[in-house]
């Protein structure tokens, strides 16, 4: 395979909701082109694209996969994205590699929550969009209703470019055909509306069309690419992948309607931030500087070799060439350049602009720029949702901690929507993902690939402790005599609330020498240690003022550790009498649901001590509720929302502030607290 001209290349991603037929469409293409001898099937585990063990066992894609083909001198690269909302990371990463998102919609199930999410993500990222209605032969298919919902949800710019005919046994190309009998709609009307939509973007073309009633193909083709690339036209096609109906027509449409890198979204290198950012468009030239971006990391399931998939935007790179990773001054030599097709990898002599290639055994990360010269800056990627579903993990064997850390780092590199961290407050190892299914796959991979057994449970809520009252002149005397040198310290402290968010403040108000100057910081040090451990429920103490007002020093037995202990114990006594309270994290949450569930969601939020603060109506009978809710009440909201909406809802949330825990809830939390043992007194 040689380097193609940029105008002869087309990069697309198959996206949409689960069970919309994305992988099956990819398998049908491979079979139609003779790449595979039989049609791969997701349900029986014979899919070429779902090649990893997790996808085959679960009977759905858990990661994206790649395929490519040449047709009529043109190269088409396809990234097939997973459809479950839990796998948003690899799905949205797929958009970073392409100019066009092919949104698959099942003729049986219609528009799902991930259909909207991926269509909107592609639009917001500036990509062209096409829609494929799949499973048109199914007995429960309702083509009229599905097409109407598509135009209602995604806009009037959605125009069929072919229509099913003969009960779904063939399709009619409405771009070239001005009449015919289709299963739905009127062919002539669709033909006219499609041409109108194409020529509307060019005034001279519009005048010619109005004057002659026709447009020569050589003038129409560039206008098609521009219309789709600008979003003015969203082509809609129909296919029956398993029956092979509409596959040839779909392949024709890919090279005609999906814009090449010449007409599609133009990437930029951004240097600086905010108003001072400098944006430099990247010209897709064969002889330009080599510029590429890593968009995916994957591993060969047999050899476990790591491959970094990169989209090339400019220049040409040969196997014996070199590039810099970002602004790293040291050059990297790839050695070999590959094209991936499912689990297969084929070496190619060079990579040119517009292509999607892979490099083996290199330490690269998603989002990194690969360039001829060391370049500072970034190439913006699509916005990834924040993972909000958390689980604390524990190893069944203490010796596996380091191995678990290595596994988690690998999964973080491969999935932008997976995170792990050691919580500084609760000391738990926490993993975060898009939902329970997402983290279940991670757990399964840890066991399968690393032979590690782990247990998971809901993570602790990071409460905080503080006071709303005042304690004056609280005294504590520490004495210890066990033969030889003893320990002695006596302190008096005042405790009062500090402003919310101001943290801890220590004031030395000792007058004279009742406590030696050298021991006063020891009191502060002891209190700071107690702040970390908490007093009433084991959570960190925040926003308090402590004043050291009096005390006593022994000329022989007083020492640093004695005043640390005295300060700590005096603080605990004062805290207990100064009306201690718990603070809990409160999150802002946005819930996207079909309009019929708005009442149920609002009542559910109210039952979780939450407050709805806004509501927006969206196209396609959708609504967004905005609310403020304690994190403890929505820690498992992913599964709860699925239960209420039948899997049709989605949500996002972010920390807003800390607020006072209600007394009854605080009593339950304090009652369940079990100190790890008595501290030395």
N, C-alpha and C positions, 0 to 999 in steps of 0.2 A: 504494500500500500504506500503510494507516494504522497507528497504534500499537495493538498487540493488548494485551488484558489478560494479565497474567503467567500466570494459570492456563490460558490458551489457547495457551501456547507450549511447545515441546519441542525441546531441543537434544541431538543425539546425534552420536557419532563412530563411523565404521566403521573398525575396527582388526583386526589379525590378521596372520597370516603371508603371505608372498608367494604369489600365485596362488590365494588363497582366494576371489576373486570380489568383492572390495569395490568396485572401480571398476565392474565389470559390473553389480552390484546398483544402484549409483547411476545408471548409464545406463538400466537397466530402469525405474527410477522416473521419470526424466525422460520416457522414451518413453511409459510408461503414462499419465502425466498430460498428454500432448500438448505438452509443452515442446519436444521434438525430433520431427521427422517420421520419423526412422529410428533404430534402435537402434545407438548408438555401439559400436565394437568396439576393444578395446585392441590386438589382434593386427594389424589392418590400418591402425592409425593414425587411425581416425575417431572416437576417443573425445572427447567434449566436455570431460570432466573432466581427462584427461591432455592438456592443451593445449600444454604447453611442448615445445620441440624435443627436449630430453634424454629425456623420458618417451616421446615418440612414436618416437624412433629406437631406444631400448632395449626398447620393448614392455613396460614396466612403470613404475609411478608412482615418480618420484624426489622428489616433494613432495606435500604435502596440497593438496586443493582443496575448494571449498565449493559447496553447492547449497541451495536452499530452495524450499518450496512451501506453498501454502495449501490446506487440505482441511477441509470442514465447519466453516469459521469458525476453524480453528486454524492456527497458523504452525509449521512444522517446519524447523529449520535442521540441516543435515548437514555434517559435516566428514569427508571421505574421506581417510584416512591411508595413506601408503605402507606396504608390507608387508615389504620387505627389512630385516633387522636393521641394515644400514649406515645406514638413514635414520631412526634412532631420534629424532633431534632434532625434525623436523616431526611425527612420529607421536605423541610424548609431548606436544608442544605442543598437539595437537588436544584432548587430555584437559582442558586448562585452560579450554576454551571451553564445555564441555558438562556436563550432569548424568548422561548415560548413555553407556556404551561398548557399542556393538554389535560383539561379537567374531565375526568371520566364520571359519567352519571348512569347509574343502573336504571333501565326502563321499568324495572320491577319495584325497586326501593326508592327511587327518586333522589332528591337532594338531601344529603346528610349533613350533620354539623361540620364534618371535616371538609365537605365539598365547599361550603361557604368560606371556611377558614383558609383553605388553600387558594381559592379563587381570589379572595381579598388580599392574601399575602403576595400573590403574583402581581396583582394590580398595583399594590402599594410599592412594590419593588420596581415597577416600570416595565414589566414583561408583557409581551403579547399573549393573548389567551385564545384558545380554541376549546370547544366542548365536544365530547364524543358520547353519544347515547348508546350504551351497550345492551346486550341481551334482548335485542329487538324481536327475537323469535319466541321469547318466553310466553307461556300461556297467560301469565298474569301481567304482561306488559301493558302499560297504558300510555301510549306514545303521545297522544294529544295532551293529556294532563301533564306529563313530564315536561314536554316542550313549553307549555304555557307557564308552568312554574319556573322554568329556567328564565324565560323572558321577564316574568314578574320579579324574580329575585335578582337577576344580574343585568337587566336592562334591555331596552328595545334594540340595542346594537347587536344582539344575538340573532344571527340570520342563518337559516339552514343553507348549506351549500350542496347537500344532497338529501333525498327523501326516500324512505322505504317504499317498496312496491311489491306486488304479488304476495301479500301477506308476509312481508319480511324476507322474501327469498332473493331479492336483488335491491339495488338502490339506483335512483335516477340523479344524474349530475345536473343540478338546476343552474349552474353557471353557463353551461353550453346548451342545455335543452330548454326550449321555450314552451313546450307543451308535453303532455304525457299524463298518465293516470298513476297517482301515488296513493299510498294507504292513508295518508293524512295530508291536509293542506292542498293548495292549488299550485301546480308546478309553474304555470305562467306568472302568477302573482309573486311567487318566491323568486323567480328569475329576475323580474323587474326590480323588486325590492333589493336584491343582492347587488345588481349593477348600480342602482342609485346610491347605495351605501359606499361602493368602491369609488365612484367618480366624484362624490361630494367633497373629497379632500383636495381636489385639484380643479381650480376654476377653468383652466383651458380645456381640460378633459371633459368637464361638465358641459361646456359650450359645444364641444364637438359631439358629445352624446346627445344633447338636446337637438342639435341640428341634423344629425344623420341617423340617430336611433341605434347606432352601433359603435363599438370601439375595437380597433385592430388588436389582436392578441399581444403583439409586441409592445403596445402602449399600456395594455391592461395589466400585464404581469407586474411591472414595477409599482403600479398603483395599488395592486392587491397587497404587496408586501408592506407598503407604507400605511395602508388603511388598517391592516391587522397590527402592525408594529405600534401604531399610535393609539390603539384601543378603540378606534372609531368603528371597527368591524370585529365582531367575535364570531367566527365561523362555527356552525353546529353540524356535526356529521352523525351518521347512524351506522352501527356495525353489529354483526353477530359473529363474534370471534371464533367460537367453537365450530360454527357452520361455515366459516370462511367468507361470509357475506359482507361486502363492503370493505374488505381488507385491501384489495388492489386500489380501490378508489381512495381509501385513507392514505395509502402510500403516495399516491399522486398528489393528494391535498397537502401532505407534509412538505413536499418540495415546492409547491406553488403558493400556499397560504402562510406557512410558517416562515417569518422573515429570516434571512441570513444575517450574520453579524454585521453586514454592511448597513442593513435597514433596522435591525433590532436594537435593543437597549445598549447604549454605549457606556462602558465602564469608565471610571475615573480614579486616578490616584489622588487621595486627599492628604494634604500636609497641613498640620496645625488643627486648631479646634475653634468652634463657634464662628464669630464674625471674621476672625483672622484666618480661617481655613482657606487654603489655596487648592483649587480643584483643576486637575490637568486631565482632559479626556485622553483615552488611549486609542490611537489609530490602529485598526487591525491590518497592518501591512506585513507582507512576507519579508521585506528587507528592513523592517524596523527593529528596534531593540527587543530582545526577548523579554516578555512580561507574562507571567502566569500566576494563578492563585490556587492554593490547595483548597479543594471543596469537599473532600471525603477521605477518610482513612478506612481501610478494610484489610482483612487478612485472609490468606489462602487457607481453607479449612483443613487441607491435608498437610501442607508444609509449614503452616503457621507463619509464612513470610508476610511481612507488613507491606502494603502498597499504599502510596499516597496518590490520590487521584487529583489531577490539576486541570483547570481550564486555561488554555493558552489564549491570550488576548492580542499579542503582538509578537512579531519576529519568528525565527525558525531556530530550533535546537536539534542538533544531532547527538547521537549516543556518546560520542567522544567530546562533546562540548561541555560547558560549565555554566553555572549560574550562582548568584548570590541569594541568600535567604534574607529578605528584608535588607537591613542596613549592615548585616554582617560582612566584614571586610574579607573574610576567608571564603574563597569560591568552593562550590560543591560540584563534583562531577557525577552525573547520574549513572554513567556506565551503560545502562540499557533503558530504552523507552518502550512502553507496552500499551496495547489496547486491550481493554477488558470486555469480556462477553460472558456474563454470569460468573462462574468460577474459573473460566478459561482466561489465559493471558497470552497475547501474541505480540512478539517483538516487532517493532517498526523502526525504520532507519532514522526517521526524523519526525518532529512535531511542529506543525505550523499554526498560524493564527486561526482561531475558531475551533480548534480541535480539543478533544477531551482525552487526555493521556494519563499514564500512571508511571510512577517511579518506585522501584523496589528497594527495601532495606535502608531507607533514608529516615533520619529523625526529623520529620516535618509535622506541622500542626495545621488544623483547619483554619483558614483565613490568612495564612502567611503568603507573602508575595515572593515569587521567584523571578529574578531579573538579571539582565546582563551586567548592570552596574548596581552597586550597593545603593539602594534607594530607601530613604525614610518616607513613612506615610503608610496609608492603608487603602485597600480597595473595599468600599463598603459592601457588606453582605446583607441579606434580608434580616429583619428583626426576629429574633428567637423569643418565644414565650418563656417566662420565668418558671422554672420547675417549682411546684408548690406542694407536692405530695411527698412526705418524708417518712422514713423509717430508721430507727436506730438498729445497728447490727452488732452482733457479738459472735466471736468465734468459739466453737466448741473446744478448741485447743489453743492454749496461750501461745504456743510456738508458731501459730499461723498468722499472727498480727502483721508481720512484714509482708507476707505473701498476699494478704488481703489488700494491703495498701498498694502494692504493685498492680493488682488486678483492677482496683478502682481507678487508679491513674490511667490505665489503658482505656477503660470505658469512658472516662471523662474526655480523653483525646478524641475518641471516635464519635461521641454523641454530644453536641452542644447543649442539649437539654438534660444532661445528667451531671450531677455534682455530688461531691462528698466532702465532709469536713469533720474535724473534731471540735465539738461544741465546747468553747472555753468555759461556759457557765455550768453545763450539766456533765461535762467530761465524757459525753457519749460520742461514738463514731456514727455520724448521721449520713445517710444517702438520700438524695432528693431527685425526683423525677416527675413525669407528667401524670402518673397515675399508678394504681396498684399493679396493673398489667405490665407497665414499663419496668417497675422494680422487680417484678417476678421474673422477667426475662433476664435481668442483671443477675439475680440470685442463681438462676439456672445456669447461666454462663460461667459464673464463678465456680460452681460445683463441677460443671462439665469440663471446662478448660484448665482449671487449676486444682481440681480434686480437693476442694475445700468445703467443709460443712459450716454454714453460718446460720444463726437464728436472728429473726427480726422482731421488733415490737414497736409500738407507737413511741416516738421520742417524747421526752419530758418537755412540758411547756416552760419556756424561760421566764418564769415569774421573777419579780424583784420585791425586796422588802424595804419599807421606809416607815417613818412615823409622822403623825399629824399632831401629836401633843408635845409637851415640854417636861423634862425631868431636871431638877435642880439639885446640886450638891450631893450627887450619888457617890457613896464611898465604898472602896474595897481595899482591904489590907491583905497582902500576901506574905505569909510567914512559912518558912520551911527550915527545920533544923534536924539533920540526920547524922550528926557527928561531923566534926571538922567545920569548914565554912558553911554558913547558913545562907538563906535568901530572905530579904525583907524589902517590901515596898508598900507604901500607902498612897492612894490617889483619890482625889475628889474631882468629879467631872460634871458639867452641864451638857444636856443634849436637847437639841431643838431641830425642827424641820429646816431644810434648805429649799431654795426655789427648785421647782420641778426641772430636771435636766441639768442642774448646777453641780451635781455630784457631791463628793465628800469634802468637808472643810474642817481643818484642825486649827485651833487657836490656843496659844500659850498665854494664859492670863495669870501666871504665877508672879507674885511680887515678893521680892526678897529671896532667900535661899532655902526655903522649906524643902524644895526638891532641887538637887544639884542640876546645873545646866546640862551636864552630860547625859542625864537620865530622862530628860523630858522628851527627846525624840523617840525614846524607847516606848513610851506610852502611846505615841502616835503609831509606831510600828506595830504594836500589839493590836491596836484597834483596826488597822488596815487588814491585818490577817483575819480578824473576825468578820470584817465586811465581806470578804470572799466567801466565807462559810455560811453566812446568814445567822439568824437567831431563832426565829419562830418556825420556819419551814425549810431551812437549808438552802435558801436562795440568796443571791448577793444583795447587800444593803446599798441603797443609793440615796442621794439627796438629803444628807444629814449634816448638821454642824455640831462639832464637839469642842468644848472649851475645858482645858485643864485649869482648875481654879485653886487647888490646894493639894497638900500631901505631906509626906514625911520621908526622910532618908535616914538610914542607919549608917553610922560611920564605918562599920566593918562589913555587914551582911548585904547591904544594898548593891545591886549589880544590874546589868542590862536586862537579862532574862527575867528578873523579878519584876521590873517595871513593865515589861511586855505583858506578862501574865496579869498583873494588876490592872493595866489599861484594858486588856481584853475582857476581864471579868466585870470590871466596873461598867464597861459599855453594854455588856449583856444585861446587867441589872437595870441600867438606865433605859435601855431599849424596851424592855418588857413593861415598864411603867409609863412610857411616853406614847400610849395609844398606837401600837404597831399595826400596820396595814400591809396588805399585799397589792402589788401593781401587776397588771396582766397586759400582754401585747394585744393591741387592737389593730385589725387589718381593714383596709379598703378593698372591697370585693366587687367585681363586675361579673354578673351572671347573664349569659346569652342563652335564651331559650325560645322555643316556639310560643307565640302569643297566648295559646290556651293554657300554658303552665304558669303564667305570671302570678295569678292569685295564690296558687299552691306554693310558689317560691317565696312570695312576700310573707305568707303566714309562717313558713318554715324559718325564715330569717328572724322574724319576730320571736318565735319560740326559742331561738338561740341567743337571746339577749341582744339581738342586732337591731339596727335601724335602717330602713330603706331611705336613701337621701335623693334618689333621682331615678327616672325611667325614660328610656328612649325607644321609639318605634322604628324598626328597620324594615327594608323591603323583604318580601318573601314571607310575610306573616311572622316576623321575628321581633323580639324585644330584648332590651338590655336593662337589667336592674342594677343600680349602684347602691351599695350598702356599706355600713360600718359594723363590724362584728368582732367579738373577742376571738382570738386565734384558737383558744381551747375548744370553742364550739364548732369550728370548721376544720379541725386538724384532719378529719377524715371525710371532707366534703366531696371529694371526687366520687367515691362510691355512693354517697348519699344522693348526690345530684343525678347520677345514673339511675338510681332507684326511682326517684320522683319523676324523671322525664323519659324513662325508657331509653336512656343513652343518647337523647337528642340535645342535651344541654352541654355547655362548656363554661368555664369560668377562669378568671385570673385574679390574683390578689397580691397586695404588697403591704408591708408594715406601715401603719399610720402613726401610732403613738402608744404610750402606756397609760392605762387608766386604773382606777381603784377597783379591786375585786369586791363584789357584794359580800356582806358579812356572812351570810349562810354558806356561800361557796368557799369563803376563806376558812371558815370553821372546818369544813370537810378536808381542805388541803392541809391545814395545820394538824388535824387529827391523824392524818395518814403519814405524817413526817416521823421518821425513825432516825434519830441521831446515830452516828457511827460509833459512839462511845464517849464517855466523859473525858473532857480535856483536863490536863493537869492543872491543879489549883494550888 
